[in-house]
Amino acid sequence: MMRALIFDCDGVLADTERDGHRVAFNEAFAQKGIDAEWDVPTYGRLLRIAGGKERMRHFFTENGWPADADDRDAYILGLHKLKTDLYMQIIGSGQLPPRPGVVRLVDEAIADGMALAVCSTSNERAVNAVVDTLLGSERKACFAVILAGDVVSKKKPDPEIYNLAKDRLGLAGDECMVMEDSRNGLLAAKAAGMCCAVTTNGYTESEDFSEADLVVPELGDLPDVRVTLKDLRRLVQ
């Protein structure tokens, strides 16, 4: 029986990667005088690596570290904090709407008494801002668990964050349905013993989702609803 609906954040609640995180990374690089700019295809390749700090570390290792990065760990932390501040400004501006069907599905789950959660590898402050801005404070208050960033030691595709969600919710994996948008997220959910539906986006539509219980381009709003809570319950059962 399905008792919890768990959302990834970036790419699921909103198309934040291309027009949010990527833009904020580039602005952070510019402010720090770093000779780097991640265009849309470059950032798509970097998304194969889960976590913003991990992406920067990978990029600098391959392309050369900035001259003032004497303490690489501290440099990455400081640069990521600046990037997060810039990203928060983008979210606060209201430029990024929720993906089609997200608010509708959340409302269906709330009306049904379903437990709600968010599990993301992004910065905790940014994830909370996305949930609050896109869904509103009343809906956010209905989420039993919001896990993000460095709450776990291993990023997706490791199942650690979903295993932690199970513990916090007090549920078994087969009582949970996860909404993801990437292969890394799908593998993490499946390794935690959960069902997983995938809503693809421009960055992930060509990935392998053969293990998913459902794959759709979006959840959909009226009159083109693609996925309902009833559909998800049927998949779990």
C-alpha positions in Angstrom: 0.0 0.0 0.0 1.3 3.5 -0.9 1.6 5.7 2.2 4.2 8.3 1.1 4.9 10.4 -2.0 8.5 11.6 -2.1 9.7 14.3 -4.6 13.2 15.1 -5.8 13.5 18.9 -6.1 15.5 20.1 -9.1 14.0 19.1 -12.4 10.9 17.6 -10.7 9.3 20.5 -8.8 10.6 23.0 -11.3 13.0 23.2 -14.2 15.6 24.7 -12.0 18.8 23.3 -13.5 19.1 25.1 -16.8 17.6 28.5 -15.9 18.4 28.5 -12.1 21.5 26.6 -10.9 23.4 27.0 -14.2 22.8 30.7 -14.3 23.8 31.1 -10.7 27.0 29.1 -11.2 28.1 31.3 -14.1 27.3 34.5 -12.1 29.4 33.2 -9.2 32.3 32.4 -11.6 32.1 35.9 -13.0 32.0 37.6 -9.6 35.1 35.6 -8.6 37.0 36.3 -11.8 37.0 32.6 -12.8 37.5 32.1 -16.5 34.7 29.6 -16.9 31.1 29.6 -18.2 28.9 26.6 -18.3 26.7 26.6 -21.4 23.6 24.5 -21.7 25.3 21.4 -23.2 28.3 21.6 -20.7 26.0 21.8 -17.7 24.0 18.9 -19.1 27.1 16.7 -19.0 28.0 17.9 -15.5 24.6 16.9 -14.3 25.7 13.3 -14.5 27.6 14.2 -11.3 25.2 14.6 -8.3 25.8 17.7 -6.1 26.9 21.2 -7.0 30.2 21.1 -5.0 31.0 17.8 -6.6 30.4 19.3 -10.1 32.7 22.2 -9.5 35.4 20.0 -8.1 35.2 17.7 -11.2 35.2 20.6 -13.6 38.2 22.3 -12.0 40.1 19.0 -11.8 39.6 18.5 -15.5 40.1 22.1 -16.7 42.4 23.6 -14.1 41.9 25.1 -10.7 41.7 28.9 -10.2 45.1 30.4 -9.1 43.8 31.4 -5.7 42.4 28.0 -4.8 45.2 27.1 -2.4 42.8 25.3 0.0 40.6 23.5 -2.5 38.0 22.3 0.0 37.5 25.8 1.5 37.5 27.3 -2.0 34.7 25.0 -3.2 32.7 25.7 0.0 33.0 29.5 -0.4 32.2 29.4 -4.1 29.2 27.2 -3.5 27.9 29.5 -0.8 28.0 32.4 -3.2 26.3 30.4 -5.9 23.6 29.4 -3.5 23.0 33.1 -2.5 22.7 34.0 -6.2 20.3 31.0 -6.8 18.2 32.1 -3.9 17.8 35.5 -5.6 16.6 33.8 -8.7 14.1 31.7 -6.8 12.9 34.7 -4.8 12.3 36.6 -8.0 9.5 34.2 -9.0 11.1 33.5 -12.4 10.8 29.8 -12.1 7.3 28.3 -12.1 6.4 24.8 -10.8 6.4 22.1 -13.5 2.9 21.2 -14.8 0.9 19.0 -12.5 3.2 19.4 -9.4 0.8 21.6 -7.4 -2.2 19.5 -8.5 -0.5 16.2 -7.4 0.6 17.7 -4.1 -3.0 18.9 -3.4 -4.3 15.4 -4.3 -1.9 13.9 -1.8 -2.8 16.3 1.0 -6.5 15.7 0.5 -5.8 12.0 0.7 -3.8 12.3 3.9 -0.7 10.9 2.2 2.7 11.5 3.8 4.8 14.0 1.7 8.6 14.3 1.5 11.4 15.9 -0.5 14.8 14.2 -1.0 17.4 16.3 -2.9 21.2 16.5 -3.1 20.9 20.3 -3.5 21.7 22.9 -0.8 19.2 22.7 2.1 18.5 26.5 2.1 17.8 26.4 -1.7 15.5 23.3 -1.5 13.4 24.9 1.3 13.2 28.1 -0.8 12.0 26.2 -3.8 9.3 24.3 -1.9 8.2 27.5 -0.1 8.1 29.7 -3.2 6.6 27.2 -5.6 4.1 25.4 -3.4 3.4 28.1 -0.7 3.9 27.9 3.1 0.6 26.1 3.7 1.5 23.2 1.4 5.1 23.1 2.7 3.8 22.7 6.2 2.2 19.4 5.0 5.6 17.9 4.2 6.6 15.5 6.9 10.3 15.3 5.8 12.5 17.7 3.7 16.0 16.2 3.3 18.7 18.0 1.3 22.3 18.7 0.7 24.9 17.4 3.2 22.4 15.6 5.5 23.9 12.4 4.0 27.5 11.5 3.1 26.8 9.9 -0.2 24.9 11.5 -3.1 22.5 9.8 -5.5 22.7 7.2 -7.1 23.6 6.0 -3.6 20.3 5.2 -1.8 21.4 6.8 1.5 19.0 9.8 1.3 16.0 7.6 0.5 16.9 5.2 3.2 17.0 8.1 5.7 13.6 9.2 4.4 12.2 5.8 5.2 13.6 6.0 8.7 12.2 9.5 9.3 8.8 8.5 7.9 8.7 5.2 9.7 7.8 3.3 6.5 9.1 0.5 4.4 10.4 1.1 0.9 7.5 -0.6 -0.7 5.1 1.9 0.9 6.8 4.8 -0.9 6.5 6.3 -4.4 9.3 8.5 -5.6 9.1 11.2 -8.3 12.4 11.7 -10.0 13.8 13.1 -13.2 17.2 11.6 -13.6 18.8 8.1 -13.8 20.9 8.8 -10.7 17.7 9.6 -8.8 15.9 6.5 -10.2 18.8 4.2 -9.2 18.8 5.7 -5.7 15.1 5.2 -5.2 15.2 1.6 -6.6 18.2 0.7 -4.4 16.1 1.9 -1.4 13.3 -0.6 -2.4 10.9 2.1 -3.6 8.7 2.5 -6.6 9.8 5.4 -8.9 8.0 7.4 -11.5 10.1 9.6 -13.8 9.1 13.0 -15.2 11.8 13.8 -17.8 13.1 17.2 -18.9 15.3 18.5 -21.6 18.5 17.4 -19.7 17.3 13.9 -18.9 14.9 12.8 -21.6 17.6 10.7 -23.3 18.7 8.8 -20.2 18.0 5.1 -19.6 14.9 4.8 -17.4 14.2 1.1 -18.1 14.0 0.3 -14.3 11.3 3.0 -13.7 7.7 2.1 -12.9 6.5 5.0 -15.1 8.1 7.5 -17.4 6.2 10.7 -18.6 7.4 14.1 -19.9 5.4 15.8 -17.2 2.6 15.2 -14.6 0.2 17.5 -16.5 -2.5 19.9 -15.6 -6.1 20.1 -16.8 -7.1 19.3 -19.5 -4.0 17.3 -20.2 -3.4 15.4 -16.9 -0.8 12.6 -17.3 -0.5 11.2 -13.8 -2.8 11.2 -10.8 -2.4 10.0 -7.2 -4.7 7.1 -8.2 -2.3 6.1 -11.0 0.6 6.1 -8.6 -1.3 4.0 -6.0 -2.0 1.5 -8.7 1.7 1.2 -9.5 2.7 0.6 -5.9 0.0 -2.0 -5.4 
